[in-house]
Amino acid sequence: MVLKTFGWSFAVTALGLVAAVFYGGWTAFGIVAILSILEISLSFDNAVVNAGILKKMNAFWQKIFLTIGILIAVFGMRLVFPVVIVAVSASLGPIEAVDLALTDKDRYQELVTDAHPSIAAFGGMFLLMIFLDFIFEDRDIKWLGWLERPLAKLGKIDMLSVCIALIILLISAMTFGAHAHQHGGAHVDKAETVLLSGIAGLITYMIVGGLSGYFEDKLEEEEEREHEEEEKAAREGKPKSAIALAGKAAFFMFLYLEVLDASFSFDGVIGAFAITNDIVLMALGLGVGAMYVRSLTVYLVRQGTLDEYVYLEHGAHYAIGALSLILLVTIQYEIHELITGSIGVILIGWSFWSSVRRNRALAAAEGNADAKTEVSSGV
């Protein structure tokens, strides 16, 4: 079962790591491995959400999502999008950006370094909004309760996450942006660039969130109509109308899934810039990670069980929060790639271990309860 579901992912992983060694030696191998783990970690909750929606769809629409949808996710968002980011920020054509990445790494690195403040501000704000919206939401399951309970209460204030994000952006523009490093070590005032790019990141997040909300509302409306039509068709003996509407609802499910997948993959792409500016390593690492999103989604659907490790989603979002702050700091200061990648891996590992301990504690509690029941029954 595992080999059948994850076979292609294992194969792509092997090919990606071998390609990394040939491309840049063992350092490149390490960076691709970290990017793959980061993408898998950040996308685990994506797979859970996808599986929850995908299991409601019929076999035809499941196949559409797992073929056309994955092509869009892997080749569109993970491979093409990083090129677009660099091309736009460095004022290059996409073909020229790819050509430079492959043939003139020094010049490409120079362009990326000069454009880094705008990339970091844009990505930092996008990731920060994802993190803030997560921690300000009141959830039934809390990982770090001492922190998440008071934050959930504060989250009842309207637009709080936007206000905090804008305050952090202003501070970043006035401190890091005013003394940003340019290629060659010279200081340059990029406060305006940081401010504009950060606002663009905030707007992008709100657009993606708005589209997701729109499709989610549309999906709920279609499900309600489908239920009404099913009841009406059952009374009148016309099941075909209900079937047609089910197809319409599935189409909106597909659109909603694509918007969700784009938003989740976007944080992985942006976060990758905190680890490396090398577009080849980025494409390899994110491509490998994206394959596991498909495999995890299929596995969860086929197994019929979702999110056994309840704190993983928390760990992934704390990793996103850490990456957002790191990106903003790198506007002025350099932070080693291994440190950046390790923070995310540590947070994910911590949340996974916490989930395992929680599951063991619940199992032990159930065992004790059963034992007490048997004793009382015997008495």
VENVEN-V975525 format. One record per backbone hydrogen bond with DSSP energy under -0.5 kcal/mol. CO is the residue of the C=O (numbers start at 0). NH is the residue of the N-H. E is the energy in kcal/mol with one decimal. If there is no record, write none. Layout:
# VENVEN-V975525
co & nh & e
CO & NH & E
CO & NH & E
This chain:
# VENVEN-V975525
co & nh & e
0 & 4 & -2.2
1 & 5 & -3.1
2 & 6 & -1.2
5 & 9 & -2.7
6 & 10 & -2.1
7 & 11 & -2.6
8 & 12 & -2.4
9 & 13 & -2.3
10 & 14 & -2.3
11 & 15 & -2.7
12 & 16 & -2.5
13 & 17 & -2.2
14 & 18 & -2.5
15 & 19 & -1.8
16 & 20 & -1.9
17 & 21 & -2.1
18 & 22 & -2.0
19 & 23 & -3.0
20 & 24 & -2.2
23 & 27 & -0.8
24 & 28 & -1.7
25 & 29 & -2.2
26 & 30 & -2.1
27 & 31 & -2.6
28 & 32 & -2.2
29 & 33 & -2.4
30 & 34 & -2.7
31 & 35 & -2.4
32 & 36 & -2.4
33 & 37 & -2.8
34 & 38 & -2.7
35 & 39 & -2.5
36 & 40 & -2.8
37 & 41 & -2.9
38 & 42 & -1.7
39 & 43 & -0.6
40 & 43 & -0.8
42 & 46 & -2.3
43 & 47 & -2.0
44 & 48 & -2.5
45 & 49 & -2.9
46 & 50 & -2.6
47 & 51 & -2.1
48 & 52 & -1.6
49 & 53 & -3.3
50 & 54 & -2.0
52 & 55 & -1.3
53 & 56 & -1.5
57 & 61 & -2.1
58 & 62 & -2.1
59 & 63 & -1.9
60 & 64 & -2.3
61 & 65 & -2.3
62 & 66 & -0.6
63 & 66 & -0.8
63 & 67 & -1.0
63 & 68 & -1.8
64 & 69 & -0.7
66 & 70 & -2.1
67 & 71 & -2.1
68 & 72 & -2.1
69 & 73 & -3.3
70 & 74 & -1.9
70 & 75 & -1.0
71 & 75 & -0.8
71 & 76 & -1.6
72 & 77 & -1.4
73 & 78 & -0.8
74 & 79 & -1.6
75 & 80 & -1.5
78 & 82 & -0.6
79 & 83 & -1.9
80 & 84 & -2.5
81 & 85 & -2.0
82 & 86 & -2.7
83 & 87 & -2.7
84 & 88 & -2.4
85 & 89 & -2.4
86 & 91 & -3.0
87 & 90 & -0.9
92 & 96 & -2.7
93 & 97 & -2.3
94 & 98 & -2.6
95 & 99 & -2.6
96 & 100 & -2.1
97 & 101 & -1.6
98 & 102 & -2.7
99 & 103 & -1.7
103 & 107 & -2.4
104 & 108 & -3.1
105 & 109 & -2.0
106 & 110 & -2.3
107 & 111 & -2.6
108 & 112 & -2.6
109 & 113 & -2.3
110 & 114 & -1.7
111 & 115 & -0.7
112 & 115 & -0.7
114 & 117 & -0.6
114 & 118 & -1.9
115 & 119 & -3.5
116 & 120 & -2.1
117 & 121 & -2.3
118 & 122 & -2.8
119 & 123 & -2.7
120 & 124 & -2.0
121 & 125 & -1.9
122 & 126 & -2.7
123 & 127 & -2.2
124 & 128 & -2.1
125 & 129 & -1.5
126 & 130 & -2.3
127 & 131 & -2.9
128 & 132 & -2.4
129 & 133 & -1.3
130 & 134 & -2.5
131 & 135 & -1.9
133 & 136 & -1.1
136 & 138 & -0.7
139 & 141 & -0.6
142 & 144 & -1.1
143 & 146 & -1.5
143 & 147 & -2.9
144 & 148 & -2.3
146 & 150 & -1.4
147 & 151 & -2.0
148 & 152 & -1.6
149 & 153 & -2.1
150 & 154 & -1.8
152 & 155 & -1.3
153 & 156 & -2.0
156 & 159 & -1.4
158 & 162 & -2.1
159 & 163 & -2.6
160 & 164 & -2.3
161 & 165 & -2.4
162 & 166 & -2.1
163 & 167 & -2.5
164 & 168 & -2.2
165 & 169 & -2.5
166 & 170 & -2.3
167 & 171 & -2.4
168 & 172 & -2.7
169 & 173 & -2.2
170 & 174 & -1.9
171 & 175 & -0.8
171 & 176 & -2.7
172 & 177 & -0.5
175 & 178 & -1.0
176 & 179 & -1.1
176 & 189 & -3.3
179 & 187 & -2.3
181 & 184 & -1.9
185 & 181 & -2.9
187 & 179 & -0.9
187 & 189 & -0.9
189 & 193 & -2.9
190 & 194 & -2.4
191 & 195 & -2.7
192 & 196 & -2.7
193 & 197 & -2.4
194 & 198 & -2.2
195 & 199 & -2.2
196 & 200 & -2.0
197 & 201 & -2.1
198 & 202 & -2.6
199 & 203 & -2.4
200 & 204 & -2.1
201 & 205 & -2.1
202 & 206 & -2.3
203 & 207 & -2.6
204 & 208 & -2.8
205 & 209 & -2.2
206 & 210 & -2.6
207 & 211 & -2.4
208 & 212 & -2.4
209 & 213 & -2.3
210 & 214 & -2.6
211 & 215 & -2.2
212 & 216 & -2.6
213 & 217 & -2.6
214 & 218 & -2.4
215 & 219 & -2.1
216 & 220 & -2.3
217 & 221 & -2.5
218 & 222 & -2.3
219 & 223 & -2.1
220 & 224 & -2.6
221 & 225 & -2.8
222 & 226 & -2.1
223 & 227 & -2.2
224 & 228 & -3.1
225 & 229 & -2.4
226 & 230 & -1.9
227 & 231 & -2.4
228 & 232 & -3.2
229 & 233 & -2.3
230 & 234 & -1.7
231 & 235 & -2.0
232 & 236 & -1.7
232 & 237 & -2.2
237 & 240 & -0.7
237 & 241 & -0.6
238 & 242 & -1.7
239 & 243 & -2.3
240 & 244 & -1.8
241 & 245 & -1.9
242 & 246 & -1.7
243 & 247 & -1.5
244 & 248 & -2.6
245 & 249 & -2.2
246 & 250 & -1.8
247 & 251 & -1.8
248 & 252 & -2.1
249 & 253 & -2.4
250 & 254 & -2.2
251 & 255 & -2.6
252 & 256 & -2.6
253 & 257 & -2.0
254 & 258 & -2.1
255 & 259 & -2.5
256 & 260 & -2.9
257 & 261 & -2.3
258 & 262 & -2.2
259 & 263 & -2.4
260 & 264 & -2.7
261 & 265 & -1.9
262 & 266 & -1.1
263 & 267 & -1.0
264 & 268 & -2.3
265 & 269 & -2.7
266 & 270 & -2.6
267 & 271 & -1.5
268 & 272 & -0.7
269 & 272 & -1.1
270 & 273 & -1.5
271 & 274 & -1.4
271 & 275 & -2.6
276 & 278 & -0.7
277 & 281 & -2.3
278 & 282 & -2.2
279 & 283 & -2.3
280 & 284 & -2.8
281 & 285 & -2.6
282 & 286 & -2.0
283 & 287 & -2.2
284 & 288 & -2.2
285 & 289 & -2.6
286 & 290 & -1.3
287 & 291 & -1.0
288 & 291 & -0.6
288 & 292 & -0.9
289 & 293 & -1.3
290 & 294 & -2.1
291 & 295 & -3.2
292 & 296 & -2.3
293 & 297 & -2.5
294 & 298 & -2.7
295 & 299 & -2.7
296 & 300 & -2.1
297 & 301 & -2.8
298 & 302 & -2.5
299 & 303 & -1.4
299 & 304 & -0.8
307 & 309 & -1.1
308 & 311 & -1.4
310 & 314 & -2.5
311 & 315 & -2.5
312 & 316 & -1.9
313 & 317 & -2.4
314 & 318 & -2.0
315 & 319 & -1.8
316 & 320 & -2.3
317 & 321 & -2.3
318 & 322 & -2.4
319 & 323 & -2.2
320 & 324 & -1.9
321 & 325 & -2.3
322 & 326 & -2.6
323 & 327 & -1.8
324 & 328 & -2.2
325 & 329 & -2.3
327 & 330 & -1.0
328 & 331 & -1.6
328 & 332 & -2.5
330 & 180 & -0.9
335 & 339 & -2.0
336 & 340 & -2.6
337 & 341 & -2.3
338 & 342 & -1.9
339 & 343 & -1.1
340 & 344 & -1.8
341 & 345 & -2.9
342 & 346 & -2.2
343 & 347 & -2.3
344 & 348 & -2.8
345 & 349 & -2.6
346 & 350 & -2.3
347 & 351 & -2.3
348 & 352 & -2.5
349 & 353 & -2.4
350 & 354 & -1.8
351 & 355 & -2.2
352 & 356 & -2.5
353 & 357 & -2.2
354 & 358 & -2.5
355 & 359 & -2.3
356 & 360 & -2.4
357 & 361 & -2.5
358 & 362 & -2.2
359 & 363 & -2.6
360 & 364 & -2.5
361 & 365 & -2.3
362 & 366 & -2.2
363 & 367 & -2.4
364 & 368 & -2.2
365 & 369 & -2.3
366 & 370 & -2.2
367 & 371 & -2.4
368 & 372 & -2.0
369 & 373 & -2.2
370 & 374 & -2.3
371 & 375 & -2.6
372 & 376 & -2.1
373 & 377 & -2.2
374 & 378 & -2.2
